[in-house]
Amino acid sequence: MDLAYPAESEAFRQQMNDFLDEHLPSDWKGIGALPEDERFEWQLNWRETLSEHNLLAPNWPAEYGGAGLTSLEHVILNEEFSKRGVPTMGNNDGFSISMVGNTILHWGTEEQKKHYIPRILDGTDVWCQGYSEPNSGSDLANLGCKAELDGDEWIVNGQKIWTSSGMHGNMIFTLCRTDPDVPKHKGISFLLIPMDQPGVEVRPIVNIAGKTHFAEVFYSDARVPKDNVLGGVNNGWAVANTLLGFERGVRATVLSLPFRAELDNFIELAKRQGKIDDPLVRQQIAKFHTKVEIMKWQGYQALTRRLRGEAPGPEASIGKLWWSTYHKEVTEAAMKLFGAEGMIGFGEGEVNNLGAPPIGTPNTVGNWMDSFFIARPGTIYAGTSEVQKNIVGERVLGLPKEPRADGGSWKESQAAYN
């Protein structure tokens, strides 16, 4: 199997490395090596650097403020940035650029593109995601947050929960129930909602580690212009799935890199704790190494499909299942290596990152404990493992569909529930 990149791609890789050499400190070890209280400010400055060089949304067309990179060039940029432990964008840009920005370019009217895209790039609009609800997380089509048209405005009422970085946003893309009388998937619209209004309340959620990665959002007669529907009224399910495809798209080939750095820390920890010659620990290391290598090859598989022009499909659920289950295993193993020492690690370090910790994260009890806690919801957020298994079984393997008891409208399902 030939995995060599074309010669012209390697020239672009060198160009990206030259850029990083020029703009990073000479002693750079990765963003994880920065103290937590300095990381946010550093990312703001780094975002400005990327913006000055049209690298915030590098694959977007030049007419929309991008660099017009090819798919392969975009992948290479992500690879080189990830190897150095450097973010490819600023805080919340995963939602602003990778998710809703790409989705606006795909589904938006020309007026929506001209209004929102510049505001995303210059940081005027900072986005977060309004999908999950207390009674419809994995069963997202069962959402109850409703939007009713009143003249030239939508009136929105309801609640969203587990809104990542919701405390930092001033815009939220929200799935709302706009027709309760049709089958659940068909009565949903994708609304672009300003958060700085009296009808929107954001309440941060403090997790078991004392961090606030998430928030819950309450809508009480929030008002949204009629034209703030993306992709058409009652077509929100299709728009939402397009966005999820972007969420799991271009970074597939670099997913394994922070997990590999974390595994290197695990091996060093085993040496430090005098357990590197323990046959059971060595067996764990071999298993973890194999799983991280499989992540890498899954990334190349996704890259092949992308270069063929294929959209991310249901097979992306395999990758989500794989890394989220793995991360629980490796962090549990690390805490066992610490033994009693693992009970007193608070305050030593703050990973503050979903998934694997940022490259450069110090190999401390506190950071492993933080990563241990973050790994717990990894099998829940972005689609629970149970749902991912259903997707793989039904849409990848072609197995019979799981029986559904509520095939009617949302209103009928709520009446049956009550």
VMD Tcl script that draws the C-alpha trace (Angstrom):
set ca {
  {0.00 0.00 0.00}
  {1.52 3.30 -1.12}
  {0.76 6.10 1.35}
  {3.18 8.61 -0.13}
  {1.73 12.05 -0.76}
  {2.28 13.66 -4.20}
  {5.49 15.69 -4.55}
  {3.61 18.97 -4.82}
  {1.83 18.16 -1.55}
  {5.15 17.66 0.21}
  {6.21 21.08 -1.03}
  {3.09 22.52 0.60}
  {3.91 20.60 3.78}
  {7.30 22.34 3.90}
  {5.55 25.66 3.35}
  {3.36 25.05 6.40}
  {6.38 24.06 8.49}
  {8.16 27.23 7.45}
  {5.10 29.23 8.54}
  {5.10 27.52 11.95}
  {8.84 28.03 12.38}
  {8.38 31.73 11.71}
  {5.44 32.34 14.01}
  {5.97 30.00 16.96}
  {8.40 30.59 19.85}
  {11.70 28.72 19.51}
  {10.97 26.77 22.72}
  {7.43 25.81 21.70}
  {6.31 22.43 23.13}
  {2.62 22.49 22.29}
  {-0.38 24.43 23.55}
  {-0.85 21.90 26.34}
  {2.43 23.09 27.87}
  {1.02 26.60 28.41}
  {-0.50 27.36 31.82}
  {-4.29 27.20 31.69}
  {-4.67 30.90 32.53}
  {-2.45 31.84 29.56}
  {-3.94 29.50 26.97}
  {-7.08 31.49 26.18}
  {-5.17 34.73 25.54}
  {-2.57 32.88 23.46}
  {-5.29 31.42 21.24}
  {-6.77 34.87 20.68}
  {-3.41 36.11 19.43}
  {-2.83 32.98 17.37}
  {-6.25 33.40 15.75}
  {-5.23 36.89 14.67}
  {-2.03 35.51 13.12}
  {-4.00 32.89 11.17}
  {-6.51 35.51 10.05}
  {-3.75 37.78 8.72}
  {-2.54 34.91 6.51}
  {-6.01 33.72 5.39}
  {-5.54 30.44 7.29}
  {-8.53 30.56 9.61}
  {-10.76 28.82 7.08}
  {-8.11 27.76 4.57}
  {-10.32 25.52 2.45}
  {-12.98 28.20 1.92}
  {-13.04 29.99 -1.44}
  {-11.03 33.21 -1.57}
  {-14.22 35.18 -2.22}
  {-15.39 34.23 1.28}
  {-12.10 34.97 3.03}
  {-10.45 31.58 2.70}
  {-7.23 30.49 1.01}
  {-8.91 28.16 -1.48}
  {-6.80 25.16 -0.45}
  {-7.51 21.76 -1.96}
  {-8.83 19.00 0.28}
  {-5.38 17.39 0.45}
  {-3.66 20.68 1.27}
  {-6.19 21.28 4.05}
  {-5.44 17.82 5.47}
  {-1.68 18.46 5.35}
  {-2.13 21.79 7.15}
  {-4.06 20.00 9.90}
  {-1.40 17.30 10.12}
  {1.53 19.71 10.52}
  {-0.29 21.94 12.99}
  {-1.31 18.91 15.05}
  {2.21 17.48 15.10}
  {3.40 20.73 16.67}
  {0.50 20.86 19.11}
  {-0.83 24.04 17.51}
  {-4.56 24.77 17.08}
  {-5.79 25.45 13.57}
  {-8.26 28.06 14.81}
  {-9.38 30.03 17.85}
  {-11.72 29.38 20.75}
  {-15.24 28.30 19.64}
  {-14.13 28.27 15.97}
  {-14.85 24.56 15.85}
  {-18.50 25.61 16.02}
  {-18.15 28.92 14.19}
  {-16.00 27.83 11.23}
  {-15.88 24.04 10.99}
  {-19.55 23.49 11.73}
  {-21.94 26.35 11.10}
  {-19.65 28.27 8.73}
  {-19.27 25.30 6.40}
  {-22.99 24.58 6.71}
  {-23.91 28.16 5.79}
  {-21.69 27.92 2.72}
  {-23.47 24.68 1.79}
  {-27.11 25.57 2.59}
  {-27.23 29.34 2.98}
  {-28.76 31.92 0.68}
  {-26.37 34.41 -0.86}
  {-27.64 37.02 1.61}
  {-26.91 34.71 4.54}
  {-23.41 33.98 3.27}
  {-22.60 37.66 2.79}
  {-23.89 38.53 6.26}
  {-22.56 35.69 8.43}
  {-19.31 34.52 6.84}
  {-17.36 37.81 7.33}
  {-18.69 38.07 10.90}
  {-17.48 34.53 11.64}
  {-14.00 35.23 10.32}
  {-13.51 38.56 12.10}
  {-14.85 37.13 15.38}
  {-17.91 39.35 15.60}
  {-20.12 36.26 15.83}
  {-18.98 33.50 18.17}
  {-21.14 30.40 17.77}
  {-22.24 27.48 19.90}
  {-24.52 24.51 19.21}
  {-28.14 24.13 20.35}
  {-28.96 20.47 19.67}
  {-29.38 18.29 22.79}
  {-32.25 18.70 25.22}
  {-32.98 17.12 28.63}
  {-35.44 14.65 27.02}
  {-33.83 14.35 23.57}
  {-30.10 13.89 23.59}
  {-29.36 10.73 21.63}
  {-32.94 10.71 20.32}
  {-32.39 14.14 18.80}
  {-35.41 13.94 16.48}
  {-37.61 13.97 19.61}
  {-36.59 17.55 20.48}
  {-39.31 19.78 21.85}
  {-37.84 23.31 21.69}
  {-40.45 25.04 19.53}
  {-40.42 28.00 17.18}
  {-43.72 29.57 16.10}
  {-43.96 32.15 13.34}
  {-45.39 35.49 14.43}
  {-45.39 37.90 11.50}
  {-41.77 38.45 10.48}
  {-40.31 36.73 13.54}
  {-39.99 33.28 15.06}
  {-40.88 33.06 18.76}
  {-38.71 30.40 20.40}
  {-39.44 28.60 23.67}
  {-37.67 25.62 25.19}
  {-34.37 24.42 26.60}
  {-31.04 23.08 25.34}
  {-28.43 21.34 27.44}
  {-24.77 20.24 27.20}
  {-24.06 23.30 25.08}
  {-20.28 23.17 24.75}
  {-18.65 26.58 25.40}
  {-22.11 28.13 25.51}
  {-20.79 30.66 28.02}
  {-18.53 32.18 25.34}
  {-20.98 32.49 22.44}
  {-23.18 35.31 21.24}
  {-24.87 33.25 18.49}
  {-26.32 29.75 18.67}
  {-27.48 27.51 15.81}
  {-30.55 25.77 17.15}
  {-32.79 22.92 16.06}
  {-36.41 23.85 16.73}
  {-39.76 22.11 16.33}
  {-41.66 24.12 13.72}
  {-44.34 21.55 12.85}
  {-45.51 19.12 15.56}
  {-48.04 17.38 13.27}
  {-45.67 15.65 10.85}
  {-43.21 12.77 11.44}
  {-40.60 13.90 13.96}
  {-37.66 14.23 11.56}
  {-39.72 16.33 9.15}
  {-40.96 19.03 11.52}
  {-37.60 20.51 12.52}
  {-35.96 23.75 11.35}
  {-32.39 25.03 11.76}
  {-32.47 28.55 13.23}
  {-29.64 31.06 13.64}
  {-30.37 32.76 16.98}
  {-28.70 35.81 18.57}
  {-27.98 35.10 22.23}
  {-27.64 38.69 23.44}
  {-31.36 39.25 23.92}
  {-33.69 39.12 26.98}
  {-35.31 35.81 25.91}
  {-32.08 33.78 26.04}
  {-30.52 32.70 29.35}
  {-27.25 30.77 29.61}
  {-26.45 28.82 32.78}
  {-22.96 27.24 33.02}
  {-22.80 23.62 34.23}
  {-20.00 22.76 36.67}
  {-18.79 19.17 36.20}
  {-17.29 16.72 38.70}
  {-13.81 18.12 38.07}
  {-14.96 21.65 38.89}
  {-14.78 22.79 35.23}
  {-17.42 24.48 33.07}
  {-17.14 23.00 29.59}
  {-20.90 23.08 29.06}
  {-23.95 25.20 29.69}
  {-27.71 24.91 29.47}
  {-29.62 27.46 27.42}
  {-33.21 28.56 28.07}
  {-35.42 30.28 25.49}
  {-38.37 32.30 26.80}
  {-40.15 34.05 23.92}
  {-36.80 34.66 22.23}
  {-37.26 36.46 18.92}
  {-35.55 35.47 15.69}
  {-35.98 37.14 12.27}
  {-38.04 35.06 9.87}
  {-35.13 34.80 7.41}
  {-32.82 33.25 10.02}
  {-33.83 29.74 8.96}
  {-30.98 27.89 7.24}
  {-31.89 25.44 4.49}
  {-35.63 26.03 4.53}
  {-38.47 25.59 7.02}
  {-38.91 21.99 8.24}
  {-35.70 20.91 6.50}
  {-33.60 21.17 9.63}
  {-32.86 17.45 9.92}
  {-31.04 17.42 6.59}
  {-29.13 20.59 7.53}
  {-28.23 19.14 10.94}
  {-26.80 15.99 9.36}
  {-24.76 18.06 6.90}
  {-23.25 19.90 9.87}
  {-22.40 16.65 11.67}
  {-20.59 15.49 8.55}
  {-18.40 18.61 8.69}
  {-17.84 18.00 12.42}
  {-16.31 14.58 11.72}
  {-14.65 15.39 8.41}
  {-11.27 16.95 7.72}
  {-9.50 16.18 11.01}
  {-9.85 12.41 10.70}
  {-6.17 11.93 9.78}
  {-4.91 13.82 12.84}
  {-7.25 12.33 15.44}
  {-4.62 9.80 16.50}
  {-1.83 12.35 17.12}
  {-2.89 13.70 20.55}
  {-3.83 10.16 21.60}
  {-0.32 9.05 20.61}
  {1.21 11.88 22.67}
  {-0.97 10.85 25.63}
  {0.13 7.22 25.22}
  {3.77 8.35 25.27}
  {2.98 10.01 28.60}
  {1.43 6.75 29.83}
  {4.59 4.81 28.95}
  {6.76 7.40 30.70}
  {4.44 7.21 33.71}
  {4.81 3.42 33.85}
  {8.59 3.86 33.90}
  {8.36 6.51 36.61}
  {6.14 4.31 38.77}
  {8.47 1.31 38.37}
  {5.82 -0.67 36.46}
  {7.34 -0.78 32.97}
  {8.50 -4.40 33.44}
  {5.17 -5.57 34.84}
  {3.85 -8.06 32.25}
  {0.25 -6.88 32.68}
  {1.25 -3.23 32.17}
  {3.32 -4.18 29.12}
  {0.31 -6.05 27.76}
  {-1.80 -2.91 28.25}
  {0.78 -0.79 26.45}
  {0.76 -3.19 23.49}
  {-3.04 -3.06 23.36}
  {-3.13 0.74 23.59}
  {-0.45 1.07 20.89}
  {-2.51 -1.15 18.58}
  {-5.66 0.87 19.16}
  {-3.96 4.20 18.46}
  {-2.46 2.74 15.26}
  {-5.95 1.65 14.19}
  {-7.14 5.23 14.74}
  {-4.41 6.38 12.36}
  {-5.45 3.92 9.66}
  {-9.10 4.84 10.08}
  {-7.98 8.41 9.38}
  {-6.29 7.39 6.15}
  {-9.45 5.52 5.17}
  {-11.49 8.69 5.73}
  {-8.94 10.72 3.75}
  {-9.23 8.32 0.81}
  {-13.00 8.76 0.75}
  {-12.62 12.54 1.01}
  {-10.19 12.68 -1.93}
  {-12.67 10.66 -3.97}
  {-15.21 13.41 -3.36}
  {-17.34 11.28 -1.04}
  {-19.15 12.93 1.86}
  {-18.51 11.53 5.37}
  {-20.93 8.64 5.81}
  {-22.27 6.46 8.62}
  {-18.92 4.67 8.89}
  {-17.69 7.74 10.83}
  {-19.56 6.23 13.77}
  {-16.96 3.45 13.91}
  {-14.23 6.00 14.62}
  {-16.31 7.74 17.31}
  {-16.95 4.41 19.03}
  {-13.31 3.45 18.82}
  {-11.59 6.51 20.26}
  {-14.17 7.23 22.97}
  {-14.02 3.67 24.34}
  {-10.22 3.63 24.11}
  {-9.86 6.88 26.02}
  {-11.79 5.51 28.99}
  {-9.48 2.48 29.04}
  {-6.17 4.35 28.93}
  {-7.15 6.96 31.53}
  {-8.43 4.27 33.91}
  {-5.13 2.42 33.49}
  {-3.18 5.60 34.22}
  {-5.08 6.25 37.45}
  {-4.32 2.67 38.56}
  {-0.61 3.30 37.95}
  {-0.78 6.26 40.32}
  {-2.49 4.20 43.02}
  {-3.27 6.19 46.16}
  {-1.38 9.15 44.71}
  {-4.23 9.52 42.22}
  {-6.57 10.68 44.97}
  {-4.71 13.95 45.62}
  {-4.10 15.27 42.11}
  {-6.51 18.18 42.02}
  {-4.91 21.51 41.14}
  {-1.72 20.14 39.61}
  {-2.90 20.59 36.06}
  {-5.93 21.41 33.97}
  {-6.33 19.67 30.64}
  {-9.69 21.37 29.96}
  {-10.13 19.66 26.60}
  {-12.62 17.18 25.15}
  {-11.04 14.03 23.76}
  {-7.28 13.56 24.14}
  {-5.41 16.31 26.01}
  {-3.53 18.92 23.95}
  {-0.03 17.96 22.85}
  {2.50 19.22 25.38}
  {0.28 18.56 28.41}
  {2.51 17.84 31.46}
  {2.54 14.26 32.73}
  {1.09 15.06 36.18}
  {-1.46 13.42 38.45}
  {-3.77 16.42 38.06}
  {-3.74 16.31 34.27}
  {-4.37 12.58 34.16}
  {-7.20 12.98 36.65}
  {-8.73 15.74 34.53}
  {-8.37 13.60 31.42}
  {-9.92 10.67 33.30}
  {-12.99 12.75 34.09}
  {-13.24 14.10 30.53}
  {-13.08 10.57 29.11}
  {-16.24 9.58 31.03}
  {-18.70 11.55 28.85}
  {-16.73 10.71 25.67}
  {-19.06 7.78 25.03}
  {-22.06 10.08 25.42}
  {-21.43 13.45 23.73}
  {-21.57 13.72 19.91}
  {-23.80 10.62 19.92}
  {-23.86 7.91 22.58}
  {-22.14 4.60 21.94}
  {-25.52 2.87 21.85}
  {-26.69 5.14 19.03}
  {-23.37 4.79 17.19}
  {-23.70 1.00 17.35}
  {-27.20 1.22 15.87}
  {-25.88 3.39 13.03}
  {-23.05 0.96 12.31}
  {-25.36 -2.04 12.49}
  {-28.17 -0.63 10.38}
  {-26.43 1.70 7.94}
  {-22.97 0.14 7.56}
  {-23.56 -3.59 8.09}
  {-27.13 -3.63 6.75}
  {-28.58 -5.39 9.79}
  {-32.36 -5.21 10.51}
  {-33.44 -1.92 12.02}
  {-34.16 -1.66 15.72}
  {-37.93 -1.67 16.37}
  {-39.35 1.83 16.84}
  {-42.39 2.35 19.02}
  {-43.09 5.96 18.01}
  {-43.23 6.24 14.26}
  {-45.85 9.01 14.24}
  {-45.63 12.75 14.69}
  {-43.91 14.49 17.58}
  {-47.29 15.52 19.00}
  {-48.52 11.90 18.93}
  {-45.36 10.63 20.60}
  {-45.71 13.20 23.38}
  {-49.35 12.26 23.96}
  {-48.40 8.57 24.20}
  {-45.60 9.40 26.62}
  {-47.88 11.45 28.85}
}
mol new
graphics top color blue
foreach p $ca { graphics top sphere $p radius 0.5 }
foreach p [lrange $ca 0 end-1] q [lrange $ca 1 end] { graphics top cylinder $p $q radius 0.2 }
display resetview
